[in-house]
Amino acid sequence: MNISFAIKLTLVLFCNTALMTLAVEILTFDNYYGNGGMIGTESMVFILNAFVPPLAWLINPWYIFKN
C-alpha cells in the first residue's frame, strides 16, 4: 500500500512540476533560456522539491500546532 502511494505521489509531483511549467513557459511565453526561462525555473523547482518535502515531513507544522 505504501509503495503504491509513493509511486502515485511521484507521478503527480512530476506532472505538477515538470509538465505544468513546460506548458506555461514554452507554449505561452516561448522562453527557454532567457531571464526567468524554463531551464532556470525547472532547475530551481527540482532543487526545492528535493529539500522542502522531507523537511515538511520531518517538521510537521500541523502536528506541532495541534499539540
N, C-alpha and C positions, 0 to 999 in steps of 0.2 A: 504494500500500500504506500509506503513512504517513497519507494523508488518511482512508482507511477506518478505520485505528486511532484517529485523532483523533476522528472522528465517534462511533465506538462508545464511546470513553472519556468523551466529553462526555455522551452519553446515560446512561451508567451512573452517572457522578458526579451528574448531575441527579436521577436516580431515587433514588440513595442519600441525597442531602442534602435535597431538597425533599419528595419523596413519603413517605419514611420519617418525617421529622419531622412532616409533616402528619398521617400516620396515628397517630402516638403522641400528639401534643399535642391534636388536635381530637377524634379518635374515643375516646381513652382518658380524657383529663382535661377535655375541653371548655373549654380555656383559650386564648382568642385574644389578649387584650391585657394580661392581668394579669401579676403578678410571675412571670417565667420562662415567659411565654406564647409562642405560636407566632411572632408578629410579631417580637419582640425576638430570639428564638432564631434564626430564619431570617436576620435581618439580620447577626448575628454570624457565622453559618456561611458566608454568601456572602462576607463581607469576608475571613474567614480563608482561604477557598478561592481567593480572588484572589491572595493573597500567599504562602501556605505551599507549594503545589506548585511554583511557579517557583523558590523558594529551595531546595527539596529536589532539584530537577533541577540547580541551579547548584552547590550544596554537597552533593555526594553522599557521605553518611557511609560507605556500604558500600565505595565506591571508595577513600576515604581510609584506611579500616581495612585494606583488602586490601593497599594499598601501604605 
